[in-house]
Amino acid sequence: MKIFLIFTSVMFGVIGQVFFKKAVTGLGTVSVVEAAVVSIKSLSFWIGGGLYAASLLLWMKILADTDLSYARPFSALGYVVVAFISFIYLGESISLLRWIGIFLIAAGVFLVART
């Protein structure tokens, strides 16, 4: 059950990031203030923020029940999932070296999960 909750928290954070990216895609080079103003008007921003908030609340529950040294490495799964979503959904190009790094992160999480 702990791994399910951790994975759910990570997924909420990842999907929140995708919605944040969607909120600012196409803005080009803008100031922080301009990006904030445009983002706040976007439904994608609010969906992303809601998912981030849900991730945070779930993470607090996880920390209450689980050793931090066990739970925290699982958050690195976010890097793995973001890479796949960015490649498939956002059409981003990912170099071989980056894929190798992502594989090493996944291997590290796997080793932590076995303890």
C-alpha positions as CSV (number, residue, x, y, z in Angstrom):
1,M,0.0,0.0,0.0
2,K,2.9,2.4,0.8
3,I,4.3,2.0,-2.7
4,F,0.9,2.7,-4.3
5,L,0.5,5.9,-2.3
6,I,4.0,7.0,-3.1
7,F,3.5,6.3,-6.8
8,T,0.1,8.1,-6.8
9,S,1.8,11.2,-5.2
10,V,4.5,11.1,-7.8
11,M,2.0,10.8,-10.6
12,F,0.0,13.7,-9.4
13,G,3.1,15.8,-9.3
14,V,4.2,14.7,-12.8
15,I,0.8,15.3,-14.3
16,G,0.7,18.7,-12.6
17,Q,4.0,19.6,-14.3
18,V,2.5,18.6,-17.7
19,F,-0.4,20.9,-17.1
20,F,1.9,23.7,-16.0
21,K,3.9,23.2,-19.2
22,K,0.7,23.3,-21.2
23,A,-0.2,26.6,-19.5
24,V,3.0,28.3,-20.7
25,T,3.6,26.6,-24.0
26,G,3.8,29.1,-26.8
27,L,4.6,32.1,-24.6
28,G,8.1,32.4,-26.0
29,T,10.6,34.5,-23.9
30,V,8.6,36.4,-21.3
31,S,9.3,37.8,-17.9
32,V,8.4,35.9,-14.7
33,V,5.5,38.3,-14.2
34,E,4.2,37.9,-17.7
35,A,4.3,34.1,-17.4
36,A,2.5,34.3,-14.1
37,V,-0.2,36.6,-15.4
38,V,-0.8,34.4,-18.4
39,S,-0.7,31.2,-16.4
40,I,-3.2,32.3,-13.8
41,K,-5.7,32.8,-16.5
42,S,-5.3,29.3,-17.9
43,L,-7.4,26.3,-16.8
44,S,-4.3,24.1,-17.3
45,F,-2.5,26.2,-14.6
46,W,-5.3,25.5,-12.1
47,I,-5.6,21.8,-12.9
48,G,-1.8,21.5,-12.5
49,G,-1.9,23.4,-9.2
50,G,-4.7,21.2,-7.9
51,L,-2.8,18.1,-8.7
52,Y,0.3,19.5,-7.1
53,A,-1.7,20.3,-3.9
54,A,-3.1,16.7,-3.9
55,S,0.4,15.4,-4.3
56,L,1.6,17.5,-1.4
57,L,-1.2,16.3,0.9
58,L,-0.7,12.7,-0.1
59,W,3.1,13.1,0.5
60,M,2.4,14.4,4.0
61,K,0.4,11.2,4.7
62,I,3.2,9.1,3.3
63,L,5.8,10.8,5.5
64,A,3.7,10.2,8.6
65,D,3.7,6.4,7.9
66,T,7.0,5.8,6.1
67,D,10.7,6.3,6.7
68,L,11.9,9.3,4.7
69,S,15.0,7.4,3.6
70,Y,12.7,4.9,1.9
71,A,10.0,7.2,0.5
72,R,12.1,10.1,-0.9
73,P,14.1,8.1,-3.5
74,F,10.8,7.1,-5.0
75,S,10.1,10.7,-5.9
76,A,12.9,10.2,-8.5
77,L,10.4,8.2,-10.5
78,G,9.0,11.5,-11.5
79,Y,12.1,12.0,-13.7
80,V,11.4,8.7,-15.5
81,V,7.7,9.3,-16.0
82,V,8.2,13.0,-17.1
83,A,10.7,11.8,-19.7
84,F,8.2,9.3,-21.2
85,I,5.3,11.8,-21.1
86,S,7.5,14.6,-22.6
87,F,8.6,12.3,-25.4
88,I,5.2,10.8,-26.2
89,Y,2.7,13.6,-25.3
90,L,4.7,16.8,-25.7
91,G,6.9,15.5,-28.6
92,E,10.1,16.5,-27.0
93,S,13.4,15.1,-28.2
94,I,15.4,13.1,-25.7
95,S,19.0,12.3,-26.3
96,L,20.6,8.8,-25.8
97,L,22.7,10.1,-22.9
98,R,19.5,11.5,-21.2
99,W,17.8,8.1,-21.6
100,I,20.8,6.4,-20.1
101,G,20.6,8.7,-17.1
102,I,16.9,8.0,-16.8
103,F,17.5,4.3,-16.8
104,L,20.1,4.7,-14.0
105,I,17.6,6.6,-11.9
106,A,15.0,3.9,-12.5
107,A,17.6,1.3,-11.5
108,G,18.3,3.2,-8.3
109,V,14.6,3.4,-7.3
110,F,14.3,-0.3,-8.0
111,L,17.2,-1.1,-5.6
112,V,15.6,1.1,-2.9
113,A,12.3,-0.6,-3.3
114,R,13.8,-4.0,-2.7
115,T,14.9,-3.0,0.8
